[in-house]
Amino acid sequence: MNFSKISQNIWVRNFAISAIVGVLMAIAGAFDTYQVEIVTRLFYWISTIFIGSMIAAGTSVFLDKISFLDERHLIYHLFHLVIISVLITCIVVIVNSWLFDFALNIGALLGFFPTVLSVSIFMTFIHWIVSQIPMQSHGIKGVVATNAGVALYKRLPFKFQKAKILAINAEDHYLRIHTDLGDNMILMRLYDAIKELEGIEGSQIHRSWWVAKDAIEEVVKGDGRINFRLCNGELAPVSRSFQNALKTQDWL
């Protein structure tokens, strides 16, 4: 995963969550901010939480590149929490020095860190809950999907216009489109591609994978991991974070 894959929709989602939490924090006057006027509190909380969300997204991009952390979710979240708390503390100290005339020094950093850590734990929990829901595309009940009705086909070369899309996985800035006629690479975000797959019943099964439900031939389990073996022989990894949701929807 990389910065190019953080779609506008994710930015909007992060801002929406930041705005809601920021308004609640401002109204409550959390952490002694009740001492300043409401407009300043709103600006302070919404801006700092939004910046914090973007720092968290960027940190996820960095940690997602470390294969050691792929299935070590507790270690992943601990690293993520420590990194964002340190970085956000620096931002908070700068904002406080600007708005409230706080001194910029080590003492301020150490003083604000516990507060930032507690807010970061809360925000991490909210984003973790949201991230457990895989993004899906849906077939139309009682209607056989046609390639012409699936928007993503318009992005593929003529050779693949009649192909059957089996799966998609993200590779750096590109997506690899797995079809029954072979693979093709396109420049696109996975999040946006899944939206263009409406008409095909499929699901995100990993941060970087989407598969069509009827392309799955076998569920392969071993070494604590689950993979889908597709009809073209490809093994698609199923993220642990999505497994519960996929089980309730009869994918597993």
C-alpha positions as CSV (number, residue, x, y, z in Angstrom):
1,M,0.0,0.0,0.0
2,N,1.2,3.6,-0.7
3,F,0.0,7.1,-0.6
4,S,-1.5,6.9,-4.1
5,K,-4.0,4.4,-2.7
6,I,-5.4,6.7,-0.1
7,S,-8.4,7.7,-2.1
8,Q,-10.4,10.9,-1.8
9,N,-13.2,8.8,-0.2
10,I,-10.8,7.8,2.6
11,W,-9.9,11.4,3.1
12,V,-13.5,12.3,3.3
13,R,-14.2,9.5,5.8
14,N,-11.3,10.5,8.0
15,F,-12.4,14.1,8.0
16,A,-16.0,13.1,8.8
17,I,-14.8,11.0,11.8
18,S,-12.5,13.8,12.9
19,A,-15.3,16.4,12.6
20,I,-17.7,14.3,14.7
21,V,-15.1,13.5,17.4
22,G,-13.8,17.0,17.3
23,V,-17.2,18.6,17.8
24,L,-17.9,16.2,20.7
25,M,-14.5,17.1,22.3
26,A,-15.1,20.8,21.8
27,I,-18.6,20.7,23.3
28,A,-17.3,18.7,26.3
29,G,-14.3,21.0,26.7
30,A,-12.1,18.0,27.0
31,F,-8.7,18.2,28.7
32,D,-9.4,21.7,30.1
33,T,-10.1,23.3,26.8
34,Y,-13.5,24.4,28.2
35,Q,-11.5,27.5,29.4
36,V,-11.4,28.9,25.8
37,E,-14.3,30.0,23.6
38,I,-16.3,27.4,21.6
39,V,-15.1,28.6,18.2
40,T,-11.5,28.2,19.2
41,R,-12.2,24.8,20.7
42,L,-14.0,23.6,17.5
43,F,-11.0,24.7,15.4
44,Y,-8.5,23.2,17.8
45,W,-10.1,19.8,18.1
46,I,-11.3,19.3,14.5
47,S,-8.0,20.4,13.0
48,T,-5.7,18.4,15.4
49,I,-7.8,15.2,15.2
50,F,-7.9,15.5,11.3
51,I,-4.1,16.1,11.1
52,G,-3.7,13.1,13.5
53,S,-5.9,11.0,11.2
54,M,-3.7,11.8,8.2
55,I,-0.6,11.0,10.2
56,A,-2.2,7.7,11.2
57,A,-3.0,7.0,7.5
58,G,0.6,7.8,6.5
59,T,1.9,5.6,9.3
60,S,-0.3,2.8,8.0
61,V,1.2,3.2,4.6
62,F,4.7,2.8,6.0
63,L,3.9,-0.2,8.3
64,D,2.0,-1.9,5.5
65,K,5.3,-2.3,3.6
66,I,6.8,-4.4,6.4
67,S,5.9,-8.0,5.6
68,F,6.8,-9.1,9.1
69,L,3.7,-7.3,10.4
70,D,1.3,-8.7,7.9
71,E,-0.4,-11.2,10.3
72,R,1.0,-9.8,13.6
73,H,-1.9,-7.4,14.3
74,L,-1.1,-6.7,17.9
75,I,2.5,-5.7,17.2
76,Y,1.3,-3.7,14.2
77,H,-1.2,-1.7,16.2
78,L,1.4,-1.1,19.1
79,F,4.0,0.2,16.6
80,H,1.3,2.3,14.9
81,L,0.1,3.7,18.2
82,V,3.6,4.7,19.4
83,I,4.6,6.3,16.1
84,I,1.5,8.4,15.7
85,S,1.4,9.4,19.4
86,V,4.9,10.8,19.1
87,L,4.3,12.6,15.8
88,I,0.9,13.9,16.9
89,T,2.3,15.2,20.2
90,C,4.8,17.3,18.2
91,I,1.9,18.7,16.2
92,V,-0.2,19.4,19.3
93,V,2.6,21.3,21.0
94,I,3.1,23.4,17.9
95,V,-0.6,24.2,17.6
96,N,-0.8,25.0,21.4
97,S,2.2,27.3,21.2
98,W,0.4,29.1,18.3
99,L,-3.1,29.3,19.8
100,F,-2.4,29.4,23.6
101,D,1.2,30.7,23.8
102,F,2.7,27.5,25.2
103,A,6.5,27.1,25.3
104,L,8.1,24.9,22.7
105,N,10.3,22.6,24.8
106,I,10.8,19.0,25.9
107,G,8.7,19.6,29.0
108,A,5.7,20.5,26.8
109,L,6.2,17.4,24.7
110,L,6.3,15.1,27.8
111,G,3.4,16.9,29.3
112,F,1.1,16.5,26.3
113,F,2.2,13.0,25.4
114,P,-0.2,11.1,27.9
115,T,-3.2,13.2,26.6
116,V,-2.3,12.5,23.0
117,L,-1.8,8.8,23.7
118,S,-5.2,8.5,25.3
119,V,-6.9,10.3,22.3
120,S,-4.8,8.2,19.9
121,I,-6.0,5.0,21.6
122,F,-9.6,6.1,21.3
123,M,-9.3,7.1,17.6
124,T,-7.3,4.0,16.7
125,F,-10.1,1.9,18.2
126,I,-12.8,3.8,16.1
127,H,-10.7,3.4,12.8
128,W,-10.1,-0.3,13.7
129,I,-13.8,-0.9,14.0
130,V,-14.4,0.7,10.6
131,S,-11.5,-1.2,9.0
132,Q,-13.0,-4.6,9.9
133,I,-15.7,-4.2,7.3
134,P,-14.5,-5.3,3.8
135,M,-15.6,-3.3,0.8
136,Q,-17.8,-5.3,-1.5
137,S,-19.4,-5.2,-5.0
138,H,-22.8,-6.8,-5.6
139,G,-24.5,-8.7,-8.3
140,I,-28.1,-8.0,-9.2
141,K,-30.4,-10.7,-7.8
142,G,-31.9,-12.7,-10.5
143,V,-29.9,-11.0,-13.3
144,V,-26.8,-12.5,-15.0
145,A,-24.1,-9.9,-15.0
146,T,-22.8,-8.8,-18.4
147,N,-19.4,-7.2,-19.0
148,A,-21.1,-4.2,-20.6
149,G,-22.9,-3.5,-17.3
150,V,-19.6,-3.5,-15.2
151,A,-17.9,-0.1,-15.4
152,L,-14.3,-1.4,-14.9
153,Y,-14.3,-3.3,-18.2
154,K,-14.2,0.1,-20.0
155,R,-10.7,0.5,-18.6
156,L,-9.4,-2.8,-20.0
157,P,-7.8,-3.4,-23.4
158,F,-10.1,-4.9,-26.1
159,K,-8.6,-8.3,-25.6
160,F,-10.2,-8.4,-22.1
161,Q,-13.6,-6.9,-22.9
162,K,-15.2,-10.4,-23.0
163,A,-13.1,-11.9,-20.2
164,K,-14.3,-12.9,-16.8
165,I,-12.8,-10.9,-13.9
166,L,-11.6,-13.3,-11.2
167,A,-9.7,-11.1,-8.8
168,I,-7.8,-7.8,-8.4
169,N,-4.7,-7.2,-6.3
170,A,-2.8,-4.0,-5.7
171,E,0.9,-3.8,-6.7
172,D,2.6,-0.5,-6.0
173,H,0.8,2.2,-7.9
174,Y,-1.1,-0.4,-10.1
175,L,-3.8,-3.0,-10.0
176,R,-3.3,-6.4,-11.5
177,I,-6.6,-7.6,-13.0
178,H,-6.8,-11.4,-13.0
179,T,-9.1,-12.7,-15.7
180,D,-9.8,-16.1,-17.3
181,L,-7.9,-14.8,-20.3
182,G,-4.8,-13.7,-18.4
183,D,-3.7,-10.7,-16.4
184,N,-3.6,-7.0,-17.1
185,M,-2.2,-4.0,-15.2
186,I,-4.0,-0.7,-14.8
187,L,-3.2,2.5,-12.9
188,M,-6.0,2.8,-10.3
189,R,-6.8,2.6,-6.6
190,L,-8.3,-0.6,-5.3
191,Y,-11.0,1.3,-3.4
192,D,-12.1,3.0,-6.7
193,A,-11.9,-0.2,-8.7
194,I,-14.2,-2.1,-6.4
195,K,-16.9,0.6,-6.8
196,E,-16.6,0.0,-10.6
197,L,-17.2,-3.7,-10.1
198,E,-20.9,-3.3,-9.2
199,G,-22.7,-6.1,-11.1
200,I,-20.2,-8.7,-10.0
201,E,-20.6,-10.3,-6.6
202,G,-17.2,-10.0,-4.9
203,S,-15.5,-8.8,-1.8
204,Q,-12.3,-7.3,-0.5
205,I,-10.5,-10.0,1.4
206,H,-7.3,-8.2,2.2
207,R,-6.1,-4.7,2.2
208,S,-4.8,-5.3,-1.4
209,W,-7.1,-8.0,-2.7
210,W,-10.7,-8.2,-4.1
211,V,-12.1,-11.5,-5.5
212,A,-15.2,-12.6,-7.3
213,K,-17.2,-15.0,-5.3
214,D,-17.8,-17.5,-8.1
215,A,-14.0,-17.5,-8.9
216,I,-13.2,-19.3,-5.6
217,E,-12.6,-23.0,-6.0
218,E,-11.2,-23.9,-2.5
219,V,-10.5,-22.4,0.9
220,V,-6.9,-23.3,1.8
221,K,-6.0,-23.3,5.5
222,G,-2.5,-23.8,7.0
223,D,0.1,-22.2,9.3
224,G,-2.7,-20.1,10.8
225,R,-3.5,-18.4,7.5
226,I,-6.4,-18.7,5.1
227,N,-6.2,-18.3,1.3
228,F,-8.7,-18.6,-1.5
229,R,-7.6,-20.8,-4.4
230,L,-9.1,-19.3,-7.5
231,C,-10.1,-21.1,-10.6
232,N,-7.0,-19.9,-12.4
233,G,-4.8,-21.5,-9.7
234,E,-4.0,-18.1,-8.0
235,L,-3.8,-18.1,-4.2
236,A,-5.5,-15.0,-2.7
237,P,-4.7,-14.2,1.0
238,V,-7.6,-13.6,3.4
239,S,-6.7,-11.0,6.0
240,R,-7.5,-11.9,9.6
241,S,-9.2,-8.6,10.1
242,F,-11.9,-9.5,7.5
243,Q,-12.4,-13.1,8.4
244,N,-15.3,-12.6,10.9
245,A,-17.2,-10.5,8.4
246,L,-16.6,-13.0,5.6
247,K,-17.7,-15.9,7.8
248,T,-21.0,-14.2,8.6
249,Q,-21.6,-13.7,4.8
250,D,-20.8,-17.4,4.1
251,W,-17.5,-16.8,2.3
252,L,-15.7,-19.0,4.7
